């Protein structure tokens, strides 16, 4: 009787574990930046084709930073190239820290990861390869020139999940 209870317990734990591993993620990738420095002319590229035409998806930009990142906000320029030649460009601003300097990202130690909304309920109308380009648009207050060596960004990632709405 005792062994049967243990087997049932193990069986249910395995089911819970397998169910918790189920995800709606259809694409996820990261690009690591050399020495945690993002050069102003370094464009991050992601190519994906794992999406189904006419389905709804959520897109996130995942940013890993360390304590060398000296800013509370992050400005990015994105360019999403569709297989049909359409290009959608955006200038985005994300809050990375609270006014007291506490990082908003998650993680232990000096590296924090922020999962930032990029597109909600986006529909990819065509099959084929989509190309996403990301570059930083950080400036010092009062300066027109961009920061040439943005320190503290260690990785940039993209995640695409199926919308459940």
N, C-alpha and C positions, 0 to 999 in steps of 0.2 A: 504494500500500500504506500509506504514511504517513497519508494523508487518511482511509482507512478505519479505521485504529486510532483516530484522533482522533474520528471520528464515533461509534464504539463507546464510547469513553471518555465522550463527552458524553451519549450515550443512557443509559448506566448511572448517571451522576451525576444526570441528570434524574429517573430512576426512584427513586433513593435520596432525592432532595429531595422528590418527591411523596409517597413513603411516609412520610417523617419528618413531613410536615404532617398526616397522618391522625391524628385525635384522637378520643377517646371523649367529649369535652366536648359536652354538649347545651345547657347554659345557662351564661353567664358575664356578670356585670354588676358595675359599681362605682358607688358614690356618693361624691362628693368632699365633704369637710367644709370649710366656710368657714374660711379662714386656718389650717387645721390645728388647729381647736378643736372639740371635740365637747361641745356643751351637754348638761347632764344630762337635759333634757326633749326633746332632739332624737332622735326615733325614726327609724331608717333602714328604709326599706321596699323590698322586692323582690317582684315578682309574676312568676310563671312558669307556663307551661302546656305546655312543650316535652317533658314526660316522658310515657312510655307506661305505662298502667296495668299493674300486676303485674310490671314489670321491676325489677331491682335497680340502685340508684344509690349513689354516694358523694357526699356534700355537704361542701363546704369553706367556711370563712369566710376570706377573704383580707383581711389587715390591713396597710396601709402606715403606717409610723411614721417620724418623724425624731428627731433628737437632743433635741427639746423634750419628748419623752415621758420622764417622770422615774421610771418604775416598771419593775420587773422582771416583773410579772404584769399581766394584763388580765382583768378580770371583765366578763362580758357576760350580759345576759338576752335570750333569744330566745323568740319566739312564732311557731310554724308553724301557720297556719290552712289546714285542708283544705277542699275544695269542699263536702263534706258537713256542714260546720259544726264538725267536731272541731278542737280546739285543743290543741297540745302546747307547753308552756312549759318552758324549761330555764334554770338559772343555771350559767354555764360559767366556768371559770378556765383561762387559757392562760399558759404561761411564755413571756416575750418576750425575756429576757436571761439570760445566765449570771451566777453570783454575782460575777464580776469586772467585770460591766457590758457584756460583749460581747453585741451583738445576735444573736439566733438567726435572724432573717430574712435573706433573700438580697437582694443588690443592691449596686451601687457607689455611692459618694458617701454623702450623708446620709440618703437614703430607703432603708428596708429593707422588704421584703415578706415576711410570714409567711403560709404556707398552713396553716391550722389545721383539723383534723378537726372536723366538726360531726355528721355522721351517716354510718355505714358500713352498706352494704347495705340502705339504706332502700327500701321499696316504697311507691309511690304508688298506692293502691287505686282511685282514681277519676280520671276525666278531668275537666278543668276547670282553673280558675285557683287556684293555691296562693299564699298570701301569707306572706312571712317578714318579721317585724319584729325589729329588733335595737336594743338600747340599752345603754349602758355602765352598770355598777354599781360604779364605782370609789369608794372611800372612803379617807380618811386613817386610819391606825391610831388607834383609840380614838374616832373620830367616827362618829356615826350618820348625819349628813347626807352626801349624796353630793357628790363633787367637781363643782361647777357648771360649770366650764370646763376640761375635760380637754384639755390641750395635747399636741401631738405626734402625734395620729392624723390622717393626711391623707386617707385613703380607706378605705372598707369595701367589700368585695366578696363575692359569692357565686359559687361554681362548682359545677356539678353534672356528674358524669361517669358514664357507664355502668360498672357493675361488670363486671369481667372474670372474676370468680370464679364 
